[in-house]
Amino acid sequence: QVQLVESGGGLVQAGGSLRLSCAASGRTFSKYHMGWFRQAPGKEREFVATFSWIGTTDYADSVKGRFTISRDNSHDTMFLQMNSLNLEDTAVYYCAADPSSSYSDGLRSRSKSSEYRYWGQGTQVTVSS
């Protein structure tokens, strides 16, 4: 069992930045595949970024070049640095985790919400004009 707690959301003007954090507890964080997803009002949850246990990263096209995912295994924490925010980034952001089974599994990207077993409660990000 893994518990995930997001923080760092808030209200920011378009063009601004925010840094989200996801604190994990309960299991060996370093062997987990981690991801960020978001859900805007009236829309389905969508993939944002992923960071495997061996360092494979991937991003949604909509955030490439603006968002950076990172993790600090010594503190069981994952981050999402969000720059150049725009109105379309407004959403609840969720942290997700799933145990990784092998080195080869760590080489691939996980961009589907069904590929993650554990989820946080979410943190609201609102971008204003």
C-alpha positions in Angstrom: 0.0 0.0 0.0 1.3 3.5 -0.9 -0.2 6.8 0.3 0.3 9.8 -2.0 -0.3 13.4 -1.0 0.0 16.3 -3.4 0.7 19.9 -2.6 1.7 23.1 -4.3 -1.4 23.9 -6.2 -2.9 27.3 -6.2 -4.0 30.4 -8.3 -1.4 31.8 -10.7 -1.6 34.2 -13.6 -1.0 33.1 -17.2 2.7 32.9 -17.9 3.5 32.2 -14.3 5.0 29.1 -12.6 4.1 26.6 -10.0 5.8 23.6 -8.5 3.8 20.6 -7.4 5.0 18.0 -4.9 3.8 14.5 -4.3 4.9 12.9 -1.0 4.8 9.1 -0.9 4.8 6.8 2.1 4.3 3.1 2.8 6.6 1.3 0.4 9.9 1.5 -1.4 9.4 4.6 -3.4 12.5 4.2 -5.5 11.1 1.1 -7.2 7.8 2.7 -8.2 6.8 4.1 -11.5 5.4 7.6 -10.9 3.2 9.9 -12.9 1.2 13.1 -13.0 -2.3 13.3 -14.5 -4.8 16.2 -14.5 -8.5 16.6 -14.9 -10.2 19.8 -16.0 -13.9 20.4 -15.4 -16.1 18.4 -17.7 -13.1 16.6 -19.2 -11.6 13.2 -18.7 -8.4 12.7 -16.7 -5.4 13.1 -18.9 -1.7 12.2 -18.8 0.8 14.9 -18.0 4.1 13.3 -17.3 5.8 10.1 -16.1 9.1 9.2 -14.4 10.0 5.5 -14.1 12.1 4.0 -11.4 15.2 3.9 -13.6 14.7 7.5 -14.9 12.7 7.1 -18.1 10.6 10.3 -18.5 7.8 11.2 -20.9 5.5 14.2 -21.3 2.2 15.0 -23.0 2.7 17.0 -26.1 0.7 19.9 -24.5 3.2 20.3 -21.7 6.5 19.5 -23.4 9.1 22.2 -23.0 7.1 23.9 -20.2 6.8 21.2 -17.5 9.5 19.2 -15.9 9.0 16.0 -13.8 11.6 15.0 -11.2 11.9 12.8 -8.1 13.9 12.7 -5.0 14.1 9.1 -3.9 15.9 10.0 -0.7 12.8 11.9 0.4 10.2 9.8 -1.3 8.9 12.8 -3.2 8.1 13.6 -6.8 7.8 17.1 -8.3 6.3 18.8 -11.3 7.7 22.1 -12.2 5.2 24.0 -14.4 6.4 27.1 -16.3 4.6 29.3 -18.8 1.3 28.3 -17.5 -1.8 29.0 -19.7 -5.5 28.9 -19.1 -5.7 25.3 -20.6 -3.5 24.1 -17.7 -6.3 24.8 -15.2 -7.2 21.4 -13.6 -7.0 19.2 -10.6 -3.5 17.5 -10.7 -3.1 14.0 -9.5 -0.1 12.1 -8.5 0.0 8.4 -9.3 2.2 5.4 -8.5 2.6 1.8 -9.4 5.2 -0.8 -8.6 7.6 -1.5 -11.3 8.2 -5.2 -12.1 11.6 -5.1 -13.9 14.3 -3.1 -15.6 12.6 -3.5 -18.9 9.4 -2.2 -17.4 11.3 0.8 -16.3 12.3 1.6 -19.8 8.8 2.2 -21.0 6.5 5.1 -20.5 3.2 4.7 -18.7 0.7 7.3 -20.0 -2.6 5.5 -19.2 -4.3 6.1 -15.9 -5.2 2.4 -15.8 -1.5 1.6 -15.5 -1.3 3.1 -12.0 -2.6 1.5 -8.9 -2.3 4.2 -6.3 -3.6 7.8 -6.5 -3.5 10.9 -4.5 -6.4 13.2 -3.7 -5.4 15.9 -6.1 -4.4 19.5 -5.9 -6.1 22.3 -7.7 -4.2 24.5 -10.2 -6.0 27.5 -11.5 -4.5 29.8 -14.2 -6.1 33.2 -14.6 -5.8 35.7 -17.4 
